[in-house]
Amino acid sequence: MLTFLVLNVSISFTTFHFLQLLSYLVLGVCMLSFAILSVMTLRKPIINYLDACTIIYLILLIGFTVMNGTDVKLAIYRSIEVGLLIMILNYWEKPEVMVKTFAFVLSCCVYANLLIMIIFPDWMFAAKDAFDSYLLGGNYNQIGGRLIFALVLSLLCTKFHKLWMVNFVIMAIVSVVTLAMVGSMTSLSCILLFLVFCMIPSEKLQKACCIGFFLFYLVFQTVVVFSGEGLHNNEMAVYIIEDVLGKDVTFTHRTQLWDAAGRKFAESPFIGYGFVDSEWFLSEMDSFAIGPHNFIYNVLLNGGLTLISLFLLMLIIILRRIRMRYDKMGNMLLLGLCTMFFMMTMEVFPFFFVFCLFYVVYYYPTMKFKTSCAKQQ
């Protein structure tokens, strides 16, 4: 079940026509697994606070989607993915199996993606869209989300066995090479920063970096992203971005998309518009690109202040939980989460990855590791 689940959320089977049947198979197994576990869970209903918030989030997301007449089918599919993960964790109570399975399968997917890019470059030209030509997420901007997710899980697996460190090092090299080849500079910069954090020997310095990185993310989200097109009028911001950093002040026209997302949010601030598709984005927001290219704006468009409040509550729950075992690895998990958050200031990744990392952090204090590895950490 876990293998088919991670394949379903990580691989873009629809990129190539000859993989369509495999796509249906993977989705079908996930839906069948969800149906079977739903019956089993009803006989043994067990949920925690994080489960309750997540389930309410998904129910409201589907409800808002029905109310607005947007993409109900896709909202149900995405909810099934997260719901299946929750039921697997609750029924078998083995988060360690989930972490190792996801890390192994994702590692294979990452290596296969690079191998295809190098050995069979013509395959990319067989894709339906030149911008959606990669097995790992389809669009080149989506690859980074899968890579940081795989890196964090692989790093956590080093506490199970030291050989996982070999996989983590290879994964780090492959991630950098892959992102450099496709030209996803934001993801490449963030993953390089995460790898630098991993090499810091001092636990106290790592924790300070985690706090500083999170505060920087908050400032960037509130000052830069929420400013939208108004950022152009801020002389200090323009000077820092253009003259100091040498970047485009529009962040490749993302300020235009953020501004459009802010205007649509203001029209429905409490319940948003539900789970919307690409056609809605192009017709209701901006035809330049699909979506707000920012995760927080995406949540606000999906469910307004209601869903963002639940999301913040989930974040508070996992932060309180990690205090039970806030060691060096626990701090690295939070650094991985911060890295993904910052990457999502410029892009929207499937919320499955965010919720799954939430659950990894939540269950980390109760995970069982080898004593020798735990002492080394």
C-alpha positions in Angstrom: 0.0 0.0 0.0 2.8 2.4 0.9 4.7 1.7 -2.2 1.7 2.3 -4.5 0.9 5.5 -2.5 4.3 7.1 -2.9 4.4 6.2 -6.5 1.0 7.8 -7.1 2.0 11.1 -5.5 5.6 11.2 -6.8 5.6 9.9 -10.4 3.8 11.7 -13.3 2.7 8.7 -15.3 0.5 10.8 -17.5 3.5 12.5 -19.0 3.9 9.7 -21.5 1.1 7.9 -23.2 2.6 4.4 -22.8 2.4 4.8 -19.0 -1.3 5.5 -18.9 -2.3 1.9 -18.0 0.3 1.9 -15.1 -1.2 5.2 -13.9 -4.6 3.6 -13.7 -3.2 0.6 -11.9 -1.4 2.7 -9.2 -4.5 4.9 -8.7 -6.8 1.9 -8.6 -4.7 0.1 -5.9 -4.6 3.3 -3.8 -8.4 3.7 -4.0 -9.0 0.0 -3.2 -6.6 0.2 -0.3 -8.5 3.3 1.0 -11.8 1.5 0.8 -10.6 -1.6 2.6 -8.8 0.3 5.3 -11.9 2.5 5.8 -14.0 -0.5 6.7 -11.2 -1.8 9.0 -10.8 1.6 10.6 -14.5 1.8 11.4 -14.1 -1.3 13.6 -11.1 0.2 15.4 -11.4 4.0 15.3 -8.3 5.7 16.7 -7.2 9.2 15.9 -5.0 11.8 17.5 -5.1 15.6 17.5 -3.1 15.8 14.3 -5.4 13.3 12.6 -8.5 15.2 13.7 -7.2 18.5 12.3 -6.1 16.8 9.0 -9.5 15.0 8.6 -11.4 18.2 9.3 -9.1 20.0 6.8 -9.9 17.5 4.1 -13.6 17.4 4.7 -13.8 21.2 4.6 -11.7 21.2 1.4 -14.1 18.8 -0.3 -17.1 20.8 1.1 -15.8 24.1 -0.1 -15.1 22.5 -3.5 -18.7 21.3 -3.7 -20.1 24.7 -2.7 -18.1 26.5 -5.4 -18.6 23.8 -8.1 -14.9 23.4 -8.7 -12.8 20.3 -9.1 -14.5 17.8 -6.7 -13.0 14.7 -8.3 -9.4 15.9 -7.8 -10.2 17.1 -4.3 -11.4 13.6 -3.4 -8.4 12.0 -5.0 -5.9 14.2 -3.1 -7.9 13.6 0.2 -7.8 9.8 -0.4 -4.0 10.0 -0.6 -3.6 11.7 2.8 -6.4 9.7 4.3 -4.8 6.4 3.3 -1.5 7.5 4.9 -3.4 8.3 8.2 -5.2 5.0 8.3 -2.0 3.0 7.6 -0.2 4.7 10.4 -3.1 4.3 12.8 -4.0 0.7 12.0 -0.4 -0.8 12.0 1.2 1.8 14.3 4.6 1.4 12.5 5.8 4.8 11.3 9.3 3.3 10.9 8.0 1.1 8.1 6.4 4.1 6.4 9.7 6.1 6.5 11.9 3.3 5.2 9.4 2.4 2.5 9.0 5.9 1.2 12.7 6.6 1.4 13.5 3.4 -0.6 10.9 3.8 -3.3 11.6 7.5 -3.7 15.3 6.9 -4.0 14.6 4.5 -6.8 12.4 7.0 -8.5 15.0 9.8 -8.2 17.7 7.6 -9.6 15.5 6.4 -12.4 14.5 9.9 -13.3 18.1 11.1 -13.7 19.0 7.9 -15.6 16.3 8.5 -18.1 17.3 12.1 -18.5 20.9 11.1 -19.3 20.6 7.9 -21.3 17.3 8.5 -23.1 17.0 12.3 -23.6 14.6 11.8 -26.5 12.0 10.5 -24.1 11.5 14.0 -22.9 10.5 15.1 -26.4 7.9 12.3 -26.5 6.0 14.1 -23.7 2.7 15.8 -24.4 4.1 19.1 -23.2 7.7 20.3 -23.4 7.3 21.8 -19.9 5.9 18.6 -18.5 8.5 16.1 -19.6 9.9 14.6 -16.4 8.8 11.4 -14.7 9.5 12.9 -11.2 6.6 15.4 -11.0 6.2 16.2 -14.7 7.1 19.9 -14.6 10.7 20.8 -13.9 9.6 23.1 -11.0 7.9 20.1 -9.3 11.1 18.0 -9.1 12.5 19.9 -6.2 9.6 19.1 -3.9 10.1 15.4 -4.5 13.9 15.7 -3.9 13.8 17.5 -0.6 11.1 15.0 0.6 13.3 12.1 -0.4 16.4 13.7 1.2 14.8 14.3 4.5 13.4 10.7 4.7 16.8 9.2 3.6 18.6 11.3 6.3 16.1 10.0 8.9 16.8 6.4 7.8 20.5 6.8 8.8 19.3 6.2 12.4 18.0 2.8 11.3 21.3 1.7 9.7 24.5 3.4 8.8 24.3 2.2 5.2 21.5 4.7 4.6 24.2 7.4 4.8 25.6 6.1 1.6 22.2 6.5 0.0 21.9 10.0 1.4 25.2 11.1 0.0 24.4 9.7 -3.5 20.9 11.1 -3.3 22.4 14.6 -2.5 24.7 14.4 -5.5 21.9 13.2 -7.8 19.6 15.9 -6.5 22.1 18.7 -7.3 22.9 17.3 -10.7 19.2 16.8 -11.6 18.2 20.3 -10.6 21.2 21.9 -12.4 20.3 20.0 -15.6 16.6 21.2 -15.6 17.5 24.7 -14.5 15.3 24.9 -11.3 17.5 27.5 -9.5 15.2 28.1 -6.5 15.0 24.4 -5.7 18.7 23.9 -6.3 19.7 26.8 -4.0 17.4 25.6 -1.2 18.6 22.0 -1.4 22.2 23.2 -1.4 21.4 25.2 1.7 19.8 22.2 3.4 22.9 20.1 2.6 25.1 22.8 4.2 22.9 22.7 7.3 23.4 18.9 7.4 27.2 19.4 7.6 27.1 21.7 10.6 28.7 19.7 13.5 27.3 21.8 16.3 23.8 20.9 17.4 23.3 24.4 19.0 24.4 26.1 15.8 22.0 23.9 13.8 19.1 24.9 16.0 20.0 28.5 15.7 20.1 28.1 11.9 16.6 26.5 12.0 15.1 29.3 14.0 16.8 31.9 11.8 15.7 30.2 8.6 12.1 30.0 9.8 12.1 33.6 10.7 13.5 34.5 7.3 10.8 32.5 5.7 8.1 34.3 7.6 9.6 37.7 6.7 9.8 36.8 3.0 6.3 35.4 2.9 4.7 38.5 4.7 6.9 41.3 3.3 7.7 40.1 -0.2 5.0 37.6 -1.3 2.0 39.4 0.3 3.2 42.7 -1.3 2.6 41.3 -4.8 3.0 44.0 -7.4 3.4 46.5 -4.7 6.9 45.2 -4.1 8.0 47.3 -7.1 7.3 50.4 -5.2 9.6 49.5 -2.3 12.9 51.0 -3.2 14.8 49.2 -0.5 13.4 45.8 -1.6 14.1 46.6 -5.3 17.7 47.6 -4.4 18.3 44.4 -2.4 16.7 42.1 -5.0 18.1 43.6 -8.2 21.4 45.3 -7.1 22.6 43.1 -4.3 21.2 39.7 -5.2 21.2 40.3 -9.0 17.6 38.9 -9.3 14.5 40.0 -11.2 12.3 41.9 -8.8 9.3 40.1 -10.3 10.8 36.7 -9.5 10.0 35.6 -13.1 6.6 37.3 -13.0 5.6 35.6 -9.8 4.7 39.0 -8.2 2.0 39.3 -10.9 0.6 35.9 -9.9 0.8 36.7 -6.2 -1.1 40.0 -6.8 -3.8 38.2 -8.7 -4.1 35.5 -5.9 -4.4 38.3 -3.3 -7.3 39.9 -5.2 -9.2 36.6 -5.5 -8.6 35.8 -1.9 -10.1 39.2 -0.9 -13.3 38.2 -2.8 -13.8 35.1 -0.7 -11.7 35.4 2.4 -13.3 32.8 4.7 -14.1 29.7 2.5 -12.1 30.3 -0.6 -13.0 28.5 -3.8 -12.3 24.8 -3.0 -9.9 22.7 -5.0 -9.6 24.5 -8.3 -8.1 23.2 -11.6 -5.8 24.8 -14.2 -8.7 26.2 -16.2 -10.0 28.1 -13.2 -6.6 29.6 -12.5 -6.2 30.7 -16.1 -9.7 32.2 -16.3 -10.1 33.7 -12.8 -6.5 34.8 -12.0 -3.9 35.3 -14.6 -3.3 33.6 -18.0 0.5 34.0 -17.7 0.8 30.8 -15.7 -1.2 28.2 -13.8 -1.7 28.8 -10.1 -0.4 31.4 -7.5 3.1 29.8 -7.3 2.9 30.1 -3.6 1.7 27.5 -1.1 0.1 29.8 1.5 -1.8 31.6 -1.2 -2.9 28.3 -2.6 -4.3 27.3 0.8 -6.1 30.6 1.1 -7.6 30.1 -2.3 -8.7 26.6 -1.5 -10.3 27.4 1.9 -9.6 30.9 2.9 -8.9 31.8 6.6 -10.7 28.6 7.7 -8.2 26.2 6.1 -5.1 28.3 6.9 -6.2 28.4 10.6 -6.3 24.6 10.6 -3.0 24.4 8.9 -1.4 26.6 11.5 -3.0 24.5 14.2 -1.4 21.4 12.7 2.0 23.2 12.7 1.6 24.1 16.3 0.7 20.5 17.2 3.8 19.0 15.6 6.1 21.7 17.1 4.8 20.9 20.5 5.2 17.2 19.8 8.8 17.4 18.6 9.9 18.9 22.0 9.6 15.4 23.4 12.7 14.5 21.4 14.3 17.6 20.1 17.7 16.2 19.3 20.0 16.8 16.3 17.9 14.6 14.0 14.7 16.3 15.2 16.2 19.6 14.3 17.2 18.3 10.9 13.6 17.3 10.3 12.4 20.8 11.1 15.1 22.2 8.8 13.9 20.0 6.0 10.4 21.2 6.6 11.5 24.9 6.6 13.4 24.2 3.4 10.3 22.9 1.7 8.2 25.8 3.0 10.7 28.3 1.5 10.8 26.4 -1.8 7.0 26.7 -1.8 7.1 30.5 -1.6 7.9 30.2 -5.3 6.0 27.0 -6.2 3.1 24.8 -5.1 3.9 21.2 -4.3 1.2 18.6 -3.7 0.0 19.0 -0.1 0.6 15.3 0.5 4.3 16.0 0.9 3.7 18.7 3.5 1.2 16.6 5.5 3.5 13.5 5.3 6.4 15.6 6.7 4.1 16.8 9.4 3.4 13.1 10.3 7.1 12.2 10.2 7.9 15.0 12.7 4.9 14.1 14.8 5.8 10.4 15.1 9.6 10.9 15.3 9.6 11.1 19.2 8.1 7.6 19.3 10.1 5.9 16.5 12.3 3.0 17.5 15.9 3.1 16.2 18.9 0.9 16.7 20.6 1.8 20.0 24.0 2.1 18.4 22.8 4.5 15.7 20.8 6.5 18.2 24.0 7.0 20.3 25.9 8.1 17.3 23.3 10.8 16.6 
